[in-house]
Amino acid sequence: MAQKAPRKQKASTASRRKRPSAPVARSGTQSRARKGRKAAAPSRSGLARRGPRKAARARKQRRAAPAAPLPMPSSLLDATTVPEVVEIPARTAVALDGAGPPAAEPFARSIGAIYGAAYGLKFSRKPSGLTFRIGPLEGRWWAEGAPEGGLQAPRESWRWRLRIAVPDDVDDAELAEVVRAATSRKGGKLEGSAEAKRVFVERIGPATHGRILHVGPYADEPRSFARLDGALEGAKLRPARSHLEVYLSDPRRTAPARLRTVLLREIRS
């Protein structure tokens, strides 16, 4: 009896060693079940779920689709830190006039209003396939009586015109309808906005400008303007009292030292 006990123990051990074969069968069953679910499992909406290959194919098709055109001349965007003279062609923009320092509340409300009008135009054209990309914000600045384009004048005397480029075929009636819908939409960002109601379509003629890229805080722009004005003086060109700024960076997401702004000085004829 004492000799049979080890045999029973060995048999028990051997039976335990054979048990790993069972999960193999279960894993095959689970694999077949998963395959069945992939083929037929509907989503909560009742539509079949998109598999990973179809999702990847859809993403690839979206990337391959041509981007909507940017209705903004490249000469307003591709500046370098070297001063130069460029020709800006005729263009169209939605615009909004104002006065005072950029840190004041009216300036912030005006930015929201002009972006709202531009995006309203963009989305209203989407069904017809005539949509466009929204480019950087542009600002035209001046101060009455300031000989150097308003840079040395008190901020309270500053005047500005904000612009966002739009296609040339945008007209007053189309913009008016977009603004009416935006300002009358209950709960919308532009509901009752007085600034949005003052946005207008501007036709801007061709002009010659001195241009330079400023990298750094807005408060340091006079340093770049001094370089630009020196180059224009050397070329015997007279700058106007107004100037343009094209804001390539978002100040809410970019450190002041890395802000990129295209500065353009209008040339007097």
C-alpha positions as CSV (number, residue, x, y, z in Angstrom):
1,M,0.0,0.0,0.0
2,A,2.9,2.3,0.8
3,Q,4.3,1.8,-2.7
4,K,1.1,2.6,-4.5
5,A,0.7,6.0,-3.0
6,P,3.5,7.6,-5.1
7,R,1.9,6.2,-8.3
8,K,-1.3,8.0,-7.5
9,Q,0.6,11.2,-6.9
10,K,2.4,10.9,-10.2
11,A,-0.8,10.3,-12.0
12,S,-2.3,13.3,-10.4
13,T,0.7,15.4,-11.4
14,A,0.6,14.1,-15.0
15,S,-3.0,15.0,-15.3
16,R,-2.3,18.5,-14.1
17,R,0.4,18.8,-16.7
18,K,-2.0,18.0,-19.5
19,R,-4.4,20.8,-18.5
20,P,-2.8,23.6,-20.6
21,S,-4.2,22.0,-23.7
22,A,-7.7,23.1,-22.7
23,P,-7.2,26.8,-23.1
24,V,-6.0,26.3,-26.7
25,A,-9.5,25.0,-27.6
26,R,-11.1,27.9,-25.8
27,S,-8.9,30.5,-27.4
28,G,-9.9,29.1,-30.8
29,T,-13.6,29.4,-29.9
30,Q,-13.1,32.9,-28.6
31,S,-11.2,33.8,-31.8
32,R,-14.1,32.5,-33.9
33,A,-16.6,34.5,-31.8
34,R,-14.5,37.6,-32.2
35,K,-14.5,37.2,-36.0
36,G,-18.2,36.8,-35.9
37,R,-18.6,40.0,-33.9
38,K,-16.4,41.9,-36.3
39,A,-18.5,40.9,-39.3
40,A,-21.9,41.6,-37.9
41,A,-21.8,43.7,-34.7
42,P,-23.9,46.8,-35.3
43,S,-23.3,50.1,-33.5
44,R,-25.9,51.7,-31.3
45,S,-27.1,53.7,-34.2
46,G,-28.0,50.5,-36.1
47,L,-25.1,50.9,-38.6
48,A,-22.3,48.5,-38.9
49,R,-19.1,49.6,-37.3
50,R,-16.2,50.7,-39.5
51,G,-13.2,48.3,-39.3
52,P,-9.7,49.6,-38.8
53,R,-8.8,49.2,-42.5
54,K,-11.8,51.2,-43.6
55,A,-11.1,53.9,-41.0
56,A,-7.5,54.2,-42.2
57,R,-8.6,54.4,-45.8
58,A,-11.1,57.2,-45.0
59,R,-8.3,59.1,-43.2
60,K,-6.0,58.7,-46.2
61,Q,-8.7,60.0,-48.5
62,R,-9.3,63.0,-46.4
63,R,-5.6,63.8,-46.4
64,A,-5.4,63.3,-50.2
65,A,-8.3,65.7,-50.7
66,P,-7.1,69.1,-52.1
67,A,-7.1,71.9,-49.5
68,A,-9.5,74.8,-49.9
69,P,-7.8,77.9,-51.4
70,L,-6.4,80.6,-49.2
71,P,-7.6,84.0,-50.6
72,M,-4.6,85.9,-49.4
73,P,-1.6,87.0,-51.4
74,S,1.6,85.1,-50.5
75,S,3.4,88.5,-50.4
76,L,1.6,89.2,-47.2
77,L,2.9,86.0,-45.6
78,D,6.3,84.9,-46.8
79,A,8.4,87.7,-45.3
80,T,12.0,87.3,-43.9
81,T,14.0,89.3,-41.4
82,V,15.7,91.1,-44.3
83,P,13.9,94.4,-45.3
84,E,12.6,94.4,-48.8
85,V,10.1,96.1,-51.1
86,V,7.2,94.0,-52.5
87,E,4.1,94.5,-54.6
88,I,0.8,93.5,-52.9
89,P,-1.9,92.7,-55.6
90,A,-5.5,93.7,-55.4
91,R,-7.5,91.6,-52.9
92,T,-10.8,91.4,-51.0
93,A,-11.3,91.2,-47.2
94,V,-14.0,91.5,-44.6
95,A,-13.0,94.5,-42.4
96,L,-13.9,96.3,-39.2
97,D,-12.8,99.7,-38.1
98,G,-12.0,100.8,-34.5
99,A,-9.9,103.0,-32.3
100,G,-7.9,102.8,-29.1
101,P,-5.3,100.4,-27.7
102,P,-5.3,96.7,-28.6
103,A,-5.5,95.8,-24.9
104,A,-8.9,97.4,-24.6
105,E,-12.2,95.4,-24.6
106,P,-13.5,96.9,-27.9
107,F,-10.5,95.5,-29.8
108,A,-11.1,92.0,-28.3
109,R,-14.8,92.1,-29.2
110,S,-13.9,93.3,-32.8
111,I,-11.6,90.3,-33.3
112,G,-14.3,87.9,-32.3
113,A,-16.8,89.7,-34.6
114,I,-14.6,89.6,-37.7
115,Y,-13.6,86.0,-37.2
116,G,-17.3,85.1,-36.7
117,A,-18.2,86.9,-39.9
118,A,-15.4,85.2,-41.9
119,Y,-16.2,81.7,-40.6
120,G,-19.8,82.3,-41.3
121,L,-19.0,83.0,-44.9
122,K,-16.8,79.9,-45.1
123,F,-19.5,77.5,-43.7
124,S,-22.3,79.1,-45.7
125,R,-20.4,78.3,-48.9
126,K,-19.5,74.7,-48.0
127,P,-22.6,73.1,-49.6
128,S,-21.8,74.7,-52.9
129,G,-18.2,73.6,-52.8
130,L,-16.9,77.2,-52.9
131,T,-15.4,77.2,-49.4
132,F,-12.1,78.8,-48.6
133,R,-9.5,78.7,-45.8
134,I,-9.3,81.4,-43.1
135,G,-6.0,83.1,-43.1
136,P,-4.1,85.1,-40.5
137,L,-5.6,88.3,-39.1
138,E,-4.4,91.5,-40.6
139,G,-4.4,95.0,-39.0
140,R,-3.9,98.4,-40.5
141,W,-2.7,100.9,-38.0
142,W,-2.3,104.7,-38.0
143,A,-2.7,107.8,-35.8
144,E,-3.6,111.2,-37.0
145,G,-0.7,113.6,-36.8
146,A,1.9,111.0,-36.0
147,P,4.9,111.3,-38.4
148,E,6.1,107.7,-37.9
149,G,3.0,105.7,-38.6
150,G,1.5,106.0,-35.1
151,L,4.2,104.1,-33.3
152,Q,5.2,107.0,-31.2
153,A,1.7,108.4,-30.7
154,P,-0.4,107.8,-27.5
155,R,-2.3,104.5,-27.7
156,E,-5.6,106.2,-27.1
157,S,-5.1,108.0,-30.4
158,W,-4.5,104.9,-32.4
159,R,-6.8,103.9,-35.2
160,W,-7.0,100.4,-36.7
161,R,-8.8,98.4,-39.3
162,L,-8.9,94.6,-38.9
163,R,-9.1,92.4,-42.0
164,I,-9.5,88.8,-42.9
165,A,-9.1,87.8,-46.6
166,V,-12.1,86.4,-48.4
167,P,-12.7,85.4,-52.1
168,D,-13.2,88.2,-54.6
169,D,-16.7,87.2,-55.4
170,V,-18.0,87.8,-51.8
171,D,-20.4,90.8,-51.9
172,D,-22.3,93.0,-49.4
173,A,-25.5,91.0,-49.7
174,E,-23.9,87.7,-48.9
175,L,-22.0,89.1,-45.9
176,A,-25.2,90.9,-44.7
177,E,-27.1,87.6,-44.7
178,V,-24.3,85.8,-42.8
179,V,-24.1,88.6,-40.2
180,R,-27.9,88.7,-39.8
181,A,-28.1,85.0,-39.1
182,A,-25.2,85.1,-36.7
183,T,-26.4,88.1,-34.7
184,S,-30.0,86.8,-34.4
185,R,-29.1,83.2,-33.4
186,K,-30.1,82.8,-29.8
187,G,-27.2,81.6,-27.6
188,G,-24.7,82.2,-30.4
189,K,-21.4,83.9,-29.8
190,L,-22.4,86.9,-31.9
191,E,-25.9,87.2,-30.7
192,G,-26.7,91.0,-30.6
193,S,-23.1,91.9,-31.5
194,A,-22.8,95.5,-32.5
195,E,-19.3,95.0,-33.8
196,A,-20.4,92.2,-36.1
197,K,-23.1,94.4,-37.6
198,R,-20.3,96.9,-38.6
199,V,-18.2,94.3,-40.5
200,F,-18.0,95.2,-44.2
201,V,-16.5,94.0,-47.5
202,E,-13.4,95.9,-48.5
203,R,-11.9,96.0,-52.0
204,I,-8.2,96.7,-51.6
205,G,-6.2,98.0,-54.6
206,P,-2.7,97.0,-55.5
207,A,0.1,98.8,-53.6
208,T,3.8,98.9,-53.0
209,H,5.0,98.1,-49.5
210,G,8.2,97.8,-47.5
211,R,8.2,94.4,-45.7
212,I,10.0,92.7,-42.9
213,L,9.4,89.8,-40.5
214,H,9.4,90.7,-36.8
215,V,10.1,87.9,-34.4
216,G,9.4,88.7,-30.7
217,P,7.0,90.7,-28.6
218,Y,4.7,93.2,-30.1
219,A,6.3,95.9,-27.9
220,D,9.6,95.4,-29.7
221,E,8.2,96.1,-33.2
222,P,9.7,99.6,-33.3
223,R,13.1,97.9,-33.5
224,S,12.1,96.1,-36.7
225,F,10.3,99.2,-38.1
226,A,13.6,101.2,-37.6
227,R,15.4,98.7,-39.8
228,L,12.7,98.7,-42.4
229,D,12.4,102.5,-42.5
230,G,16.2,102.8,-42.8
231,A,16.2,100.5,-45.8
232,L,13.3,102.5,-47.4
233,E,15.2,105.8,-46.8
234,G,18.2,104.3,-48.5
235,A,16.1,103.4,-51.5
236,K,14.7,107.0,-51.5
237,L,11.2,105.7,-50.8
238,R,8.8,107.6,-48.5
239,P,6.7,105.5,-46.1
240,A,3.2,106.5,-45.3
241,R,2.0,107.2,-41.8
242,S,0.0,104.0,-41.7
243,H,1.4,100.4,-41.6
244,L,0.1,96.8,-41.8
245,E,0.7,93.9,-39.5
246,V,-0.1,90.3,-40.4
247,Y,-0.2,88.1,-37.3
248,L,1.2,84.7,-38.1
249,S,1.2,83.5,-34.5
250,D,-1.6,83.0,-32.0
251,P,-0.5,85.1,-28.9
252,R,-2.7,82.8,-26.7
253,R,-0.5,79.8,-27.6
254,T,2.9,81.3,-28.4
255,A,5.5,82.7,-26.1
256,P,6.1,86.4,-26.7
257,A,9.7,85.8,-27.8
258,R,8.5,83.5,-30.6
259,L,5.7,85.6,-32.0
260,R,6.0,86.1,-35.7
261,T,4.5,89.2,-37.3
262,V,4.8,90.5,-40.8
263,L,5.3,94.3,-40.8
264,L,4.5,96.2,-43.9
265,R,5.0,99.9,-44.4
266,E,2.8,101.5,-47.1
267,I,4.8,103.5,-49.7
268,R,3.7,106.9,-50.7
269,S,3.3,107.4,-54.4
